[in-house]
């Protein structure tokens, strides 16, 4: 799948391993890309590049280092810890951080976006 929208989540042009699942009015979209965090800013998922590393904006996601997590119903590779979690106007975003503990993302970074699905206008 190339860049565009996947159920409301804007994807970067280099997105690979795109997976999604919907259930009970909520959608989860997972993808991998090298253009993070710039894409996350352009898509409105984070306010700026520094938000991924600033405790007041985005908090460390509670997963033991090296473990992986997949939401129920989502297949493929899961987000691997360490990860950062932040809220968006419509839901939540998780981004894989570098295992070194440095203030950088994995390369490529896996992103998981969760948001409420809305009914199309009549």
VEXPA-576471 format. One record per atom (N, C-alpha, C, CB): residue number from 1; residue in three letters; atom name; x negated, z, y. Coordinates in Angstrom, 3 decimals, padded with zeros to 6 digits, always signed. Glycine has a CB too. Layout:
// VEXPA-576471
   pos   code   site          x          z          y
   NUM    ALA     CA          X          Z          Y
...
// end
This chain:
// VEXPA-576471
   pos   code   site          x          z          y
     1    UNK      N   -000.846   +000.000   -001.170
     1    UNK     CA   +000.000   +000.000   +000.000
     1    UNK      C   -000.890   +000.000   +001.230
     1    UNK     CB   +000.962   +001.213   -000.001
     2    UNK      N   -000.578   -000.775   +002.216
     2    UNK     CA   -001.375   -000.817   +003.428
     2    UNK      C   -000.749   +000.057   +004.492
     2    UNK     CB   -001.524   -002.250   +003.931
     3    UNK      N   -001.229   -000.072   +005.711
     3    UNK     CA   -000.750   +000.800   +006.774
     3    UNK      C   +000.717   +000.532   +007.063
     3    UNK     CB   -001.585   +000.613   +008.042
     4    UNK      N   +001.393   +001.500   +007.598
     4    UNK     CA   +002.823   +001.408   +007.888
     4    UNK      C   +003.446   +002.758   +007.679
     4    UNK     CB   +003.516   +000.345   +007.007
     5    UNK      N   +004.706   +002.759   +007.321
     5    UNK     CA   +005.412   +004.010   +007.095
     5    UNK      C   +005.749   +004.154   +005.623
     5    UNK     CB   +006.686   +004.080   +007.949
     6    UNK      N   +005.613   +005.356   +005.128
     6    UNK     CA   +006.031   +005.681   +003.763
     6    UNK      C   +007.033   +006.812   +003.880
     6    UNK     CB   +004.805   +006.081   +002.841
     7    UNK      N   +008.284   +006.460   +003.965
     7    UNK     CA   +009.325   +007.479   +004.047
     7    UNK      C   +009.241   +008.321   +005.294
     7    UNK     CB   +009.263   +008.364   +002.859
     8    UNK      N   +008.695   +007.816   +006.381
     8    UNK     CA   +008.607   +008.578   +007.617
     8    UNK      C   +007.202   +009.044   +007.939
     8    UNK     CB   +009.509   +009.754   +007.546
     9    UNK      N   +006.291   +008.982   +006.984
     9    UNK     CA   +004.901   +009.364   +007.246
     9    UNK      C   +004.111   +008.104   +007.560
     9    UNK     CB   +004.277   +010.128   +006.029
    10    UNK      N   +003.496   +008.046   +008.720
    10    UNK     CA   +002.693   +006.896   +009.097
    10    UNK      C   +001.380   +006.932   +008.330
    10    UNK     CB   +002.440   +006.871   +010.622
    11    UNK      N   +001.014   +005.798   +007.732
    11    UNK     CA   -000.197   +005.714   +006.922
    11    UNK      C   -001.299   +004.983   +007.682
    11    UNK     CB   +000.092   +005.006   +005.589
    12    UNK      N   -002.562   +005.391   +007.465
    12    UNK     CA   -003.671   +004.655   +008.088
    12    UNK      C   -003.866   +003.315   +007.379
    12    UNK     CB   -004.987   +005.490   +008.044
    13    UNK      N   -004.555   +002.388   +008.029
    13    UNK     CA   -004.779   +001.069   +007.448
    13    UNK      C   -005.547   +001.131   +006.142
    13    UNK     CB   -005.516   +000.197   +008.423
    14    UNK      N   -006.410   +002.140   +005.982
    14    UNK     CA   -007.216   +002.233   +004.765
    14    UNK      C   -006.605   +003.146   +003.707
    14    UNK     CB   -008.596   +002.723   +005.108
    15    UNK      N   -005.329   +003.485   +003.834
    15    UNK     CA   -004.690   +004.416   +002.891
    15    UNK      C   -004.724   +003.867   +001.471
    15    UNK     CB   -003.236   +004.693   +003.309
    16    UNK      N   -005.112   +004.735   +000.552
    16    UNK     CA   -005.100   +004.414   -000.873
    16    UNK      C   -004.427   +005.552   -001.609
    16    UNK     CB   -006.540   +004.171   -001.419
    17    UNK      N   -004.164   +005.342   -002.884
    17    UNK     CA   -003.571   +006.360   -003.747
    17    UNK      C   -002.350   +007.000   -003.084
    17    UNK     CB   -004.610   +007.434   -004.092
    18    UNK      N   -001.465   +006.154   -002.556
    18    UNK     CA   -000.266   +006.627   -001.855
    18    UNK      C   +000.781   +007.029   -002.886
    18    UNK     CB   +000.297   +005.531   -000.892
    19    UNK      N   +001.267   +008.247   -002.756
    19    UNK     CA   +002.291   +008.791   -003.655
    19    UNK      C   +003.353   +009.464   -002.793
    19    UNK     CB   +001.673   +009.806   -004.698
    20    UNK      N   +004.586   +009.439   -003.258
    20    UNK     CA   +005.625   +010.162   -002.541
    20    UNK      C   +006.684   +010.655   -003.507
    20    UNK     CB   +006.254   +009.280   -001.464
    21    UNK      N   +007.411   +011.673   -003.071
    21    UNK     CA   +008.483   +012.258   -003.858
    21    UNK      C   +009.516   +012.814   -002.892
    21    UNK     CB   +007.950   +013.367   -004.822
    22    UNK      N   +010.785   +012.595   -003.188
    22    UNK     CA   +011.852   +013.179   -002.381
    22    UNK      C   +012.707   +014.069   -003.273
    22    UNK     CB   +012.718   +012.074   -001.702
    23    UNK      N   +013.197   +015.152   -002.688
    23    UNK     CA   +014.029   +016.088   -003.438
    23    UNK      C   +014.717   +017.026   -002.456
    23    UNK     CB   +013.185   +016.888   -004.475
    24    UNK      N   +016.013   +017.202   -002.615
    24    UNK     CA   +016.788   +018.142   -001.811
    24    UNK      C   +016.557   +017.978   -000.303
    24    UNK     CB   +016.449   +019.554   -002.222
    25    UNK      N   +016.548   +016.735   +000.170
    25    UNK     CA   +016.429   +016.477   +001.597
    25    UNK      C   +015.029   +016.613   +002.162
    25    UNK     CB   +017.317   +017.382   +002.323
    26    UNK      N   +014.035   +016.726   +001.293
    26    UNK     CA   +012.656   +016.855   +001.734
    26    UNK      C   +011.815   +015.765   +001.073
    26    UNK     CB   +012.097   +018.264   +001.402
    27    UNK      N   +010.822   +015.257   +001.795
    27    UNK     CA   +009.917   +014.248   +001.252
    27    UNK      C   +008.487   +014.752   +001.338
    27    UNK     CB   +010.067   +012.905   +002.002
    28    UNK      N   +007.698   +014.420   +000.322
    28    UNK     CA   +006.263   +014.713   +000.306
    28    UNK      C   +005.548   +013.377   +000.132
    28    UNK     CB   +005.877   +015.742   -000.849
    29    UNK      N   +004.619   +013.067   +001.041
    29    UNK     CA   +003.821   +011.854   +000.952
    29    UNK      C   +002.360   +012.285   +000.870
    29    UNK     CB   +004.078   +010.895   +002.180
    30    UNK      N   +001.646   +011.748   -000.106
    30    UNK     CA   +000.238   +012.062   -000.296
    30    UNK      C   -000.543   +010.756   -000.251
    30    UNK     CB   -000.004   +012.822   -001.643
    31    UNK      N   -001.686   +010.758   +000.442
    31    UNK     CA   -002.523   +009.561   +000.511
    31    UNK      C   -003.957   +009.957   +000.787
    31    UNK     CB   -002.014   +008.589   +001.595
    32    UNK      N   -004.875   +009.017   +000.572
    32    UNK     CA   -006.299   +009.226   +000.802
    32    UNK      C   -006.754   +008.198   +001.827
    32    UNK     CB   -007.125   +009.109   -000.530
    33    UNK      N   -007.638   +008.620   +002.739
    33    UNK     CA   -008.178   +007.690   +003.726
    33    UNK      C   -009.454   +008.216   +004.357
    33    UNK     CB   -007.150   +007.412   +004.802
    34    UNK      N   -010.248   +007.292   +004.893
    34    UNK     CA   -011.499   +007.657   +005.557
    34    UNK      C   -011.328   +007.844   +007.064
    34    UNK     CB   -012.552   +006.599   +005.291
    35    UNK      N   -010.190   +007.485   +007.615
    35    UNK     CA   -010.013   +007.484   +009.062
    35    UNK      C   -009.384   +008.765   +009.590
    35    UNK     CB   -009.172   +006.316   +009.465
    36    UNK      N   -009.690   +009.865   +008.964
    36    UNK     CA   -009.202   +011.159   +009.429
    36    UNK      C   -010.305   +011.797   +010.238
    36    UNK     CB   -008.764   +012.078   +008.242
    37    UNK      N   -010.085   +012.600   +011.221
    37    UNK     CA   -008.783   +013.042   +011.701
    37    UNK      C   -008.158   +012.132   +012.770
    37    UNK     CB   -008.911   +014.421   +012.247
    38    UNK      N   -008.827   +011.041   +013.150
    38    UNK     CA   -008.268   +010.173   +014.192
    38    UNK      C   -006.856   +009.707   +013.855
    38    UNK     CB   -009.168   +008.965   +014.402
    39    UNK      N   -006.625   +009.324   +012.615
    39    UNK     CA   -005.286   +008.882   +012.232
    39    UNK      C   -004.268   +010.004   +012.409
    39    UNK     CB   -005.279   +008.390   +010.782
    40    UNK      N   -004.631   +011.227   +012.035
    40    UNK     CA   -003.699   +012.347   +012.129
    40    UNK      C   -003.274   +012.596   +013.575
    40    UNK     CB   -004.330   +013.611   +011.543
    41    UNK      N   -004.199   +012.383   +014.511
    41    UNK     CA   -003.872   +012.531   +015.934
    41    UNK      C   -002.934   +011.402   +016.359
    41    UNK     CB   -005.166   +012.528   +016.809
    42    UNK      N   -003.292   +010.152   +016.046
    42    UNK     CA   -002.459   +009.002   +016.442
    42    UNK      C   -001.051   +009.086   +015.854
    42    UNK     CB   -003.121   +007.693   +016.000
    43    UNK      N   -000.924   +009.601   +014.637
    43    UNK     CA   +000.379   +009.715   +013.982
    43    UNK      C   +001.174   +010.926   +014.469
    43    UNK     CB   +000.195   +009.799   +012.482
    44    UNK      N   +000.560   +011.760   +015.306
    44    UNK     CA   +001.251   +012.939   +015.832
    44    UNK      C   +001.339   +014.088   +014.849
    44    UNK     CB   +002.624   +012.566   +016.260
    45    UNK      N   +000.495   +014.076   +013.810
    45    UNK     CA   +000.521   +015.147   +012.819
    45    UNK      C   -000.298   +016.354   +013.239
    45    UNK     CB   +000.019   +014.635   +011.500
    46    UNK      N   -001.307   +016.137   +014.077
    46    UNK     CA   -002.070   +017.232   +014.671
    46    UNK      C   -002.235   +016.912   +016.151
    46    UNK     CB   -003.470   +017.426   +013.960
    47    UNK      N   -002.358   +017.933   +017.016
    47    UNK     CA   -002.440   +017.679   +018.456
    47    UNK      C   -003.753   +017.031   +018.895
    47    UNK     CB   -002.256   +018.965   +019.200
    48    UNK      N   -004.861   +017.374   +018.244
    48    UNK     CA   -006.163   +016.798   +018.579
    48    UNK      C   -007.126   +017.058   +017.422
    48    UNK     CB   -006.720   +017.397   +019.914
    49    UNK      N   -008.300   +016.429   +017.482
    49    UNK     CA   -009.286   +016.548   +016.391
    49    UNK      C   -009.710   +017.989   +016.140
    49    UNK     CB   -010.517   +015.710   +016.706
    50    UNK      N   -009.786   +018.784   +017.196
    50    UNK     CA   -010.259   +020.165   +017.059
    50    UNK      C   -009.238   +021.062   +016.370
    50    UNK     CB   -010.596   +020.735   +018.424
    51    UNK      N   -007.969   +020.627   +016.327
    51    UNK     CA   -006.926   +021.448   +015.718
    51    UNK      C   -007.201   +021.728   +014.242
    51    UNK     CB   -005.578   +020.768   +015.870
    52    UNK      N   -007.913   +020.819   +013.565
    52    UNK     CA   -008.205   +021.025   +012.147
    52    UNK      C   -009.161   +022.184   +011.910
    52    UNK     CB   -008.782   +019.766   +011.552
    53    UNK      N   -009.858   +022.597   +012.950
    53    UNK     CA   -010.876   +023.623   +012.770
    53    UNK      C   -010.659   +024.840   +013.668
    53    UNK     CB   -012.236   +023.038   +013.035
    54    UNK      N   -009.522   +024.900   +014.355
    54    UNK     CA   -009.223   +026.004   +015.254
    54    UNK      C   -008.162   +026.885   +014.620
    54    UNK     CB   -008.757   +025.490   +016.636
    55    UNK      N   -008.496   +028.122   +014.358
    55    UNK     CA   -007.587   +029.038   +013.672
    55    UNK      C   -006.235   +029.172   +014.370
    55    UNK     CB   -008.229   +030.396   +013.556
    56    UNK      N   -006.196   +029.107   +015.694
    56    UNK     CA   -004.922   +029.306   +016.381
    56    UNK      C   -003.973   +028.131   +016.174
    56    UNK     CB   -005.158   +029.521   +017.864
    57    UNK      N   -004.490   +026.939   +015.876
    57    UNK     CA   -003.648   +025.762   +015.690
    57    UNK      C   -003.350   +025.464   +014.224
    57    UNK     CB   -004.303   +024.568   +016.318
    58    UNK      N   -004.335   +025.596   +013.384
    58    UNK     CA   -004.193   +025.277   +011.966
    58    UNK      C   -004.860   +026.387   +011.179
    58    UNK     CB   -004.815   +023.881   +011.619
    59    UNK      N   -004.200   +026.861   +010.159
    59    UNK     CA   -004.741   +027.979   +009.395
    59    UNK      C   -005.231   +027.521   +008.035
    59    UNK     CB   -003.695   +029.072   +009.232
    60    UNK      N   -006.158   +028.275   +007.480
    60    UNK     CA   -006.699   +027.956   +006.151
    60    UNK      C   -005.576   +028.094   +005.122
    60    UNK     CB   -007.912   +028.894   +005.787
    61    UNK      N   -005.464   +027.112   +004.258
    61    UNK     CA   -004.419   +027.102   +003.234
    61    UNK      C   -004.882   +027.924   +002.048
    61    UNK     CB   -004.071   +025.653   +002.795
    62    UNK      N   -004.029   +028.767   +001.521
    62    UNK     CA   -004.396   +029.729   +000.483
    62    UNK      C   -004.475   +029.090   -000.900
    62    UNK     CB   -003.402   +030.868   +000.460
    63    UNK      N   -005.611   +028.503   -001.199
    63    UNK     CA   -005.904   +027.975   -002.529
    63    UNK      C   -007.347   +028.327   -002.837
    63    UNK     CB   -005.657   +026.417   -002.613
    64    UNK      N   -007.633   +028.798   -004.034
    64    UNK     CA   -009.026   +029.081   -004.375
    64    UNK      C   -009.863   +027.795   -004.315
    64    UNK     CB   -009.119   +029.723   -005.783
    65    UNK      N   -011.093   +027.867   -003.795
    65    UNK     CA   -011.941   +026.673   -003.700
    65    UNK      C   -012.064   +025.952   -005.036
    65    UNK     CB   -013.327   +027.053   -003.194
    66    UNK      N   -011.986   +024.614   -004.978
    66    UNK     CA   -012.136   +023.790   -006.162
    66    UNK      C   -010.854   +023.550   -006.932
    66    UNK     CB   -013.119   +024.405   -007.054
    67    UNK      N   -009.803   +024.317   -006.656
    67    UNK     CA   -008.544   +024.101   -007.366
    67    UNK      C   -007.772   +022.969   -006.702
    67    UNK     CB   -007.695   +025.397   -007.396
    68    UNK      N   -006.801   +022.473   -007.410
    68    UNK     CA   -005.981   +021.384   -006.886
    68    UNK      C   -004.519   +021.766   -007.013
    68    UNK     CB   -006.271   +020.050   -007.630
    69    UNK      N   -003.693   +021.159   -006.178
    69    UNK     CA   -002.280   +021.494   -006.178
    69    UNK      C   -001.467   +020.225   -005.981
    69    UNK     CB   -001.956   +022.534   -005.082
    70    UNK      N   -000.418   +020.102   -006.754
    70    UNK     CA   +000.548   +019.018   -006.578
    70    UNK      C   +001.932   +019.629   -006.443
    70    UNK     CB   +000.497   +018.005   -007.771
    71    UNK      N   +002.690   +019.221   -005.438
    71    UNK     CA   +004.066   +019.701   -005.365
    71    UNK      C   +004.854   +019.191   -006.573
    71    UNK     CB   +004.738   +019.247   -004.042
    72    UNK      N   +005.872   +019.911   -006.957
    72    UNK     CA   +006.699   +019.506   -008.083
    72    UNK      C   +007.228   +018.088   -007.850
    72    UNK     CB   +007.869   +020.504   -008.292
    73    UNK      N   +007.092   +017.217   -008.830
    73    UNK     CA   +007.593   +015.855   -008.745
    73    UNK      C   +006.587   +014.837   -008.241
    73    UNK     CB   +008.771   +015.829   -007.875
    74    UNK      N   +005.447   +015.275   -007.712
    74    UNK     CA   +004.436   +014.346   -007.203
    74    UNK      C   +003.381   +014.129   -008.282
    74    UNK     CB   +003.784   +014.884   -005.888
    75    UNK      N   +003.063   +012.870   -008.568
    75    UNK     CA   +002.078   +012.579   -009.608
    75    UNK      C   +000.756   +012.168   -008.967
    75    UNK     CB   +002.591   +011.466   -010.556
    76    UNK      N   -000.260   +011.967   -009.780
    76    UNK     CA   -001.568   +011.557   -009.280
    76    UNK      C   -002.447   +012.756   -008.989
    76    UNK     CB   -001.418   +010.711   -008.029
    77    UNK      N   -003.514   +012.509   -008.251
    77    UNK     CA   -004.470   +013.563   -007.886
    77    UNK      C   -003.876   +014.429   -006.779
    77    UNK     CB   -005.830   +012.949   -007.431
    78    UNK      N   -004.056   +015.715   -006.877
    78    UNK     CA   -003.548   +016.632   -005.871
    78    UNK      C   -004.571   +016.926   -004.794
    78    UNK     CB   -003.109   +017.913   -006.515
    79    UNK      N   -004.135   +017.588   -003.769
    79    UNK     CA   -005.005   +018.059   -002.702
    79    UNK      C   -005.936   +019.108   -003.290
    79    UNK     CB   -004.181   +018.637   -001.504
    80    UNK      N   -007.225   +018.996   -003.033
    80    UNK     CA   -008.215   +019.913   -003.592
    80    UNK      C   -008.680   +020.885   -002.514
    80    UNK     CB   -009.419   +019.134   -004.181
    81    UNK      N   -008.761   +022.165   -002.880
    81    UNK     CA   -009.216   +023.198   -001.951
    81    UNK      C   -010.710   +023.064   -001.724
    81    UNK     CB   -008.875   +024.605   -002.480
    82    UNK      N   -011.224   +023.478   -000.567
    82    UNK     CA   -010.479   +024.114   +000.519
    82    UNK      C   -009.644   +023.105   +001.290
    82    UNK     CB   -011.432   +024.828   +001.468
    83    UNK      N   -008.563   +023.609   +001.862
    83    UNK     CA   -007.654   +022.758   +002.618
    83    UNK      C   -007.168   +023.515   +003.842
    83    UNK     CB   -006.459   +022.299   +001.743
    84    UNK      N   -006.681   +022.764   +004.808
    84    UNK     CA   -006.090   +023.346   +006.004
    84    UNK      C   -004.643   +022.942   +006.078
    84    UNK     CB   -006.842   +022.912   +007.273
    85    UNK      N   -003.834   +023.843   +006.595
    85    UNK     CA   -002.402   +023.631   +006.694
    85    UNK      C   -001.979   +023.747   +008.142
    85    UNK     CB   -001.631   +024.631   +005.818
    86    UNK      N   -001.090   +022.877   +008.566
    86    UNK     CA   -000.555   +022.968   +009.920
    86    UNK      C   +000.887   +022.516   +009.929
    86    UNK     CB   -001.388   +022.130   +010.901
    87    UNK      N   +001.635   +022.947   +010.918
    87    UNK     CA   +003.020   +022.532   +011.022
    87    UNK      C   +003.140   +021.366   +011.990
    87    UNK     CB   +003.906   +023.700   +011.469
    88    UNK      N   +004.129   +020.533   +011.750
    88    UNK     CA   +004.441   +019.410   +012.621
    88    UNK      C   +005.872   +019.633   +013.107
    88    UNK     CB   +004.276   +018.014   +011.876
    89    UNK      N   +006.328   +018.857   +014.065
    89    UNK     CA   +007.717   +019.025   +014.508
    89    UNK      C   +008.724   +018.845   +013.364
    89    UNK     CB   +008.027   +018.031   +015.623
    90    UNK      N   +008.367   +018.060   +012.351
    90    UNK     CA   +009.300   +017.778   +011.259
    90    UNK      C   +008.931   +018.415   +009.927
    90    UNK     CB   +009.407   +016.315   +011.074
    91    UNK      N   +007.806   +019.124   +009.841
    91    UNK     CA   +007.429   +019.684   +008.552
    91    UNK      C   +006.046   +020.279   +008.538
    91    UNK     CB   +007.520   +018.646   +007.505
    92    UNK      N   +005.237   +019.869   +007.551
    92    UNK     CA   +003.918   +020.461   +007.357
    92    UNK      C   +002.926   +019.382   +006.935
    92    UNK     CB   +003.972   +021.594   +006.303
    93    UNK      N   +001.648   +019.578   +007.294
    93    UNK     CA   +000.584   +018.678   +006.868
    93    UNK      C   -000.529   +019.512   +006.241
    93    UNK     CB   +000.046   +017.828   +008.067
    94    UNK      N   -001.068   +019.039   +005.120
    94    UNK     CA   -002.219   +019.649   +004.469
    94    UNK      C   -003.328   +018.604   +004.447
    94    UNK     CB   -001.869   +020.154   +003.016
    95    UNK      N   -004.558   +019.030   +004.724
    95    UNK     CA   -005.697   +018.113   +004.770
    95    UNK      C   -006.855   +018.743   +003.998
    95    UNK     CB   -006.114   +017.794   +006.252
    96    UNK      N   -007.478   +017.961   +003.121
    96    UNK     CA   -008.616   +018.449   +002.344
    96    UNK      C   -009.857   +018.598   +003.207
    96    UNK     CB   -008.906   +017.512   +001.181
    97    UNK      N   -010.435   +019.792   +003.199
    97    UNK     CA   -011.661   +020.082   +003.935
    97    UNK      C   -012.876   +019.897   +003.041
    97    UNK     CB   -011.629   +021.506   +004.497
    98    UNK      N   -014.044   +019.744   +003.656
    98    UNK     CA   -015.292   +019.614   +002.904
    98    UNK      C   -015.556   +020.908   +002.133
    98    UNK     CB   -016.483   +019.285   +003.855
    99    UNK      N   -015.990   +020.818   +000.875
    99    UNK     CA   -016.234   +022.021   +000.090
    99    UNK      C   -017.406   +022.843   +000.597
    99    UNK     CB   -016.470   +021.653   -001.334
   100    UNK      N   -018.248   +022.274   +001.446
   100    UNK     CA   -019.415   +022.987   +001.961
   100    UNK      C   -019.045   +024.116   +002.912
   100    UNK     CB   -020.333   +022.023   +002.661
   101    UNK      N   -017.797   +024.109   +003.410
   101    UNK     CA   -017.403   +025.114   +004.383
   101    UNK      C   -017.696   +024.684   +005.806
   101    UNK     CB   -018.097   +026.410   +004.093
   102    UNK      N   -018.392   +023.546   +005.960
   102    UNK     CA   -018.671   +023.030   +007.305
   102    UNK      C   -017.370   +022.565   +007.945
   102    UNK     CB   -019.706   +021.865   +007.258
   103    UNK      N   -017.367   +022.465   +009.249
   103    UNK     CA   -016.175   +022.021   +009.959
   103    UNK      C   -016.062   +020.506   +009.885
   103    UNK     CB   -016.205   +022.490   +011.425
   104    UNK      N   -015.741   +020.031   +008.685
   104    UNK     CA   -015.547   +018.601   +008.470
   104    UNK      C   -014.554   +018.418   +007.325
   104    UNK     CB   -016.905   +017.884   +008.161
   105    UNK      N   -014.018   +017.208   +007.226
   105    UNK     CA   -013.073   +016.893   +006.168
   105    UNK      C   -013.798   +016.275   +004.987
   105    UNK     CB   -011.980   +015.953   +006.678
   106    UNK      N   -013.139   +016.292   +003.833
   106    UNK     CA   -013.668   +015.558   +002.686
   106    UNK      C   -013.746   +014.091   +003.060
   106    UNK     CB   -012.785   +015.768   +001.415
   107    UNK      N   -014.615   +013.345   +002.417
   107    UNK     CA   -014.714   +011.903   +002.637
   107    UNK      C   -014.577   +011.207   +001.310
   107    UNK     CB   -016.049   +011.520   +003.325
   108    UNK      N   -013.538   +010.457   +001.083
   108    UNK     CA   -012.356   +010.327   +001.923
   108    UNK      C   -011.503   +011.588   +001.839
   108    UNK     CB   -011.536   +009.097   +001.512
   109    UNK      N   -010.643   +011.769   +002.816
   109    UNK     CA   -009.796   +012.963   +002.873
   109    UNK      C   -008.427   +012.679   +002.265
   109    UNK     CB   -009.641   +013.450   +004.326
   110    UNK      N   -007.934   +013.628   +001.479
   110    UNK     CA   -006.565   +013.540   +000.980
   110    UNK      C   -005.676   +014.300   +001.965
   110    UNK     CB   -006.437   +014.122   -000.488
   111    UNK      N   -004.564   +013.668   +002.301
   111    UNK     CA   -003.581   +014.260   +003.212
   111    UNK      C   -002.261   +014.341   +002.472
   111    UNK     CB   -003.438   +013.427   +004.540
   112    UNK      N   -001.556   +015.434   +002.701
   112    UNK     CA   -000.243   +015.614   +002.112
   112    UNK      C   +000.702   +016.014   +003.240
   112    UNK     CB   -000.263   +016.688   +000.961
   113    UNK      N   +001.725   +015.209   +003.475
   113    UNK     CA   +002.681   +015.459   +004.553
   113    UNK      C   +004.037   +015.772   +003.934
   113    UNK     CB   +002.777   +014.235   +005.522
   114    UNK      N   +004.646   +016.868   +004.342
   114    UNK     CA   +005.978   +017.252   +003.889
   114    UNK      C   +006.895   +017.251   +005.101
   114    UNK     CB   +005.967   +018.653   +003.182
   115    UNK      N   +008.066   +016.633   +004.962
   115    UNK     CA   +008.996   +016.604   +006.091
   115    UNK      C   +010.420   +016.497   +005.585
   115    UNK     CB   +008.675   +015.434   +007.042
   116    UNK      N   +011.360   +016.862   +006.465
   116    UNK     CA   +012.779   +016.756   +006.158
   116    UNK      C   +013.191   +015.294   +006.237
   116    UNK     CB   +013.627   +017.624   +007.125
   117    UNK      N   +013.958   +014.829   +005.290
   117    UNK     CA   +014.499   +013.468   +005.329
   117    UNK      C   +015.750   +013.486   +006.206
   117    UNK     CB   +014.826   +012.933   +003.878
   118    UNK      N   +015.917   +012.446   +006.968
   118    UNK     CA   +017.115   +012.356   +007.795
   118    UNK      C   +017.964   +011.200   +007.311
   118    UNK     CB   +016.754   +012.182   +009.288
   119    UNK      N   +019.258   +011.346   +007.436
   119    UNK     CA   +020.170   +010.269   +007.054
   119    UNK      C   +020.086   +009.163   +008.098
   119    UNK     CB   +021.634   +010.790   +006.913
   120    UNK      N   +020.128   +007.898   +007.661
   120    UNK     CA   +020.116   +006.809   +008.619
   120    UNK      C   +021.374   +006.835   +009.471
   120    UNK     CB   +019.984   +005.466   +007.904
   121    UNK      N   +021.231   +006.389   +010.712
   121    UNK     CA   +022.362   +006.351   +011.632
   121    UNK      C   +023.409   +005.374   +011.106
   121    UNK     CB   +021.905   +005.950   +013.059
   122    UNK      N   +024.712   +005.696   +011.287
   122    UNK     CA   +025.759   +004.804   +010.789
   122    UNK      C   +025.793   +003.496   +011.555
   122    UNK     CB   +027.114   +005.480   +010.872
// end
